[in-house]
Amino acid sequence: MSTPSSLPVAIIGAGPVGLAAAAHLAERGESFVVFERGTQVAANLRDWSHVRMFSPWRYTVDVASARLLEASGWQHPPHDELPTGGEMAELYLTPLAALPQIAPNLHTGASVTAITRRGVDKMKDAGRETAPFVLHVEYADGRESRIEARAVIDATGTWQTPNPLGAGGLPAVGERRHADRIHYGIPDPVGRDRSR
């Protein structure tokens, strides 16, 4: 049985925050594992790849990530330009995820469906604060696994779980009934959503 200090840090989500966390851990020589539900990194950014961000590259590239990338020959995009979501994914996050310090620890098509503590449940919680985390992971190919971790970083964001249209966090009347007519997120009216 592993001790918590020998276990990796589990990062859920391989977008800007999750991969930055991985870069910081890699720089410090810490063990980690990254789980991304999408089939490739930055899956949520790719959903709005056509949208230009309001923050320039200088504020969107993490410093530890930049150090790792530049050591491999990567060129930082122009600091004052505003990237699109697609440019962030392709010019920054995809090369970052491919680095040898990160790639072996990255699992795409991997959904973390539950997190608990080893040996703890609703009836037994003694020692909860020192017990390692246990993540239940379901893979796109149908496999399942249990992974133990000493810490968990949730970098999943809110893109896949938008706020309901109603007030107070509740769905508007009829929102669920008409969900097939509601487009959450940012449509691409000149691209994939043009016919709609």
C-alpha positions as CSV (number, residue, x, y, z in Angstrom):
1,M,0.0,0.0,0.0
2,S,1.5,3.4,-1.0
3,T,2.1,6.2,1.4
4,P,0.5,9.5,0.5
5,S,3.9,11.2,0.0
6,S,4.9,8.7,-2.7
7,L,1.8,9.2,-4.7
8,P,1.3,11.6,-7.6
9,V,-0.7,14.7,-7.7
10,A,-3.8,14.1,-9.9
11,I,-4.7,17.0,-12.2
12,I,-8.2,16.8,-13.8
13,G,-8.4,18.8,-17.0
14,A,-5.7,19.4,-19.7
15,G,-6.5,23.0,-20.5
16,P,-4.5,26.1,-19.7
17,V,-4.8,25.7,-15.9
18,G,-4.2,22.0,-15.7
19,L,-1.2,22.0,-18.0
20,A,0.3,25.0,-16.1
21,A,-0.1,23.0,-12.9
22,A,1.7,20.1,-14.6
23,A,4.5,22.4,-15.8
24,H,5.0,23.7,-12.2
25,L,5.1,20.2,-10.8
26,A,7.4,19.0,-13.5
27,E,9.8,21.9,-12.8
28,R,9.9,20.9,-9.1
29,G,10.5,17.2,-9.9
30,E,7.1,16.2,-8.4
31,S,5.2,13.2,-9.7
32,F,1.8,13.9,-11.3
33,V,-0.8,12.5,-13.6
34,V,-3.2,14.5,-15.8
35,F,-6.7,13.3,-16.9
36,E,-8.5,14.9,-19.8
37,R,-12.0,13.9,-20.8
38,G,-11.6,15.1,-24.3
39,T,-9.7,13.2,-27.0
40,Q,-7.0,15.9,-27.1
41,V,-5.7,18.6,-24.8
42,A,-7.6,21.9,-24.6
43,A,-10.8,20.3,-25.7
44,N,-13.0,23.1,-24.2
45,L,-10.9,25.8,-25.9
46,R,-11.3,24.0,-29.2
47,D,-15.1,24.4,-28.8
48,W,-14.7,28.1,-29.1
49,S,-11.6,28.1,-31.3
50,H,-13.0,30.9,-33.4
51,V,-13.3,33.4,-30.6
52,R,-10.5,35.9,-30.0
53,M,-9.5,36.3,-26.4
54,F,-9.5,39.6,-24.6
55,S,-6.1,39.0,-22.9
56,P,-2.9,39.1,-24.9
57,W,-0.4,36.3,-25.0
58,R,1.7,37.9,-22.3
59,Y,-1.0,37.2,-19.8
60,T,-2.1,33.8,-21.1
61,V,1.1,31.9,-21.2
62,D,2.2,30.5,-17.8
63,V,5.8,31.3,-16.7
64,A,6.8,27.7,-15.8
65,S,5.2,26.4,-19.1
66,A,7.1,29.1,-21.1
67,R,10.4,28.0,-19.4
68,L,9.8,24.3,-20.3
69,L,8.7,25.2,-23.9
70,E,11.5,27.6,-24.6
71,A,14.1,25.0,-23.4
72,S,12.8,22.8,-26.3
73,G,13.1,25.6,-28.9
74,W,9.5,27.0,-28.7
75,Q,9.1,30.6,-29.7
76,H,6.7,32.7,-27.6
77,P,4.0,34.3,-29.7
78,P,4.0,38.1,-29.9
79,H,3.3,39.3,-26.4
80,D,0.7,41.9,-27.3
81,E,-1.3,39.9,-29.8
82,L,-4.8,38.5,-28.8
83,P,-5.0,34.8,-29.5
84,T,-8.1,32.9,-30.5
85,G,-9.1,29.8,-28.5
86,G,-7.8,27.7,-31.4
87,E,-4.4,29.5,-31.4
88,M,-4.1,29.0,-27.7
89,A,-4.7,25.3,-28.2
90,E,-2.4,24.8,-31.2
91,L,0.4,27.2,-30.6
92,Y,0.8,26.8,-26.9
93,L,-1.1,24.0,-25.2
94,T,-0.5,21.2,-27.8
95,P,3.3,21.8,-27.8
96,L,3.3,22.0,-23.9
97,A,1.4,18.7,-23.6
98,A,3.9,17.0,-26.0
99,L,7.0,17.8,-23.9
100,P,8.7,14.8,-22.5
101,Q,8.2,16.2,-19.0
102,I,4.4,16.1,-19.4
103,A,3.4,13.7,-22.2
104,P,4.0,10.4,-20.3
105,N,1.8,11.6,-17.5
106,L,-1.1,12.7,-19.7
107,H,-4.2,10.6,-20.3
108,T,-6.8,11.8,-22.8
109,G,-10.2,10.2,-23.2
110,A,-10.1,9.7,-19.4
111,S,-13.1,10.9,-17.3
112,V,-12.7,11.1,-13.6
113,T,-16.2,10.1,-12.4
114,A,-15.7,10.0,-8.7
115,I,-13.2,11.0,-6.0
116,T,-13.0,9.7,-2.5
117,R,-10.4,9.0,0.2
118,R,-8.9,5.5,0.7
119,G,-10.9,3.5,3.3
120,V,-13.4,6.3,4.0
121,D,-17.1,6.3,3.3
122,K,-20.3,7.8,4.6
123,M,-20.1,5.7,7.8
124,K,-16.3,5.7,8.4
125,D,-14.3,8.9,8.3
126,A,-11.6,8.4,10.9
127,G,-8.2,9.5,9.5
128,R,-9.8,11.2,6.5
129,E,-7.4,14.1,6.4
130,T,-4.4,11.8,6.0
131,A,-5.8,9.2,3.7
132,P,-4.8,9.4,0.0
133,F,-7.4,10.3,-2.6
134,V,-8.8,7.6,-4.8
135,L,-10.0,8.6,-8.3
136,H,-12.3,6.4,-10.3
137,V,-11.4,6.9,-14.0
138,E,-13.4,5.8,-17.0
139,Y,-11.6,5.7,-20.4
140,A,-13.1,6.2,-23.8
141,D,-12.2,2.6,-24.8
142,G,-14.4,1.3,-21.9
143,R,-11.6,0.5,-19.4
144,E,-12.0,1.7,-15.8
145,S,-9.3,2.1,-13.1
146,R,-8.8,3.4,-9.6
147,I,-5.8,5.8,-9.2
148,E,-4.5,6.9,-5.8
149,A,-3.1,10.5,-5.4
150,R,-1.7,12.6,-2.6
151,A,-3.6,15.7,-3.9
152,V,-6.1,16.6,-6.5
153,I,-6.2,19.7,-8.7
154,D,-9.6,20.3,-10.4
155,A,-8.9,22.3,-13.5
156,T,-12.0,21.2,-15.4
157,G,-13.6,24.7,-15.6
158,T,-17.2,25.4,-16.2
159,W,-17.5,25.1,-20.0
160,Q,-19.3,21.7,-20.0
161,T,-21.6,22.8,-17.1
162,P,-23.1,26.2,-18.0
163,N,-25.3,28.1,-15.7
164,P,-29.0,27.7,-16.2
165,L,-30.9,30.6,-17.8
166,G,-33.1,31.2,-14.8
167,A,-32.4,33.3,-11.7
168,G,-30.9,31.9,-8.5
169,G,-29.1,29.0,-10.2
170,L,-32.4,27.3,-11.3
171,P,-33.4,26.5,-14.8
172,A,-35.9,28.9,-16.4
173,V,-39.4,27.5,-16.8
174,G,-39.4,25.4,-19.9
175,E,-35.6,25.5,-20.3
176,R,-35.2,21.7,-19.9
177,R,-38.2,21.0,-22.2
178,H,-36.6,23.2,-24.9
179,A,-33.0,22.2,-24.4
180,D,-32.6,21.1,-28.0
181,R,-33.3,24.7,-29.1
182,I,-30.9,26.4,-26.7
183,H,-27.3,26.8,-27.5
184,Y,-25.1,27.3,-24.5
185,G,-21.6,28.6,-25.1
186,I,-20.4,30.7,-28.0
187,P,-21.8,29.8,-31.4
188,D,-19.7,30.0,-34.6
189,P,-22.1,31.7,-37.0
190,V,-19.7,32.0,-39.9
191,G,-18.3,28.4,-39.4
192,R,-19.8,25.2,-37.9
193,D,-23.1,26.8,-36.8
194,R,-23.8,28.8,-40.0
195,S,-26.6,26.5,-41.2
196,R,-28.3,26.8,-37.8
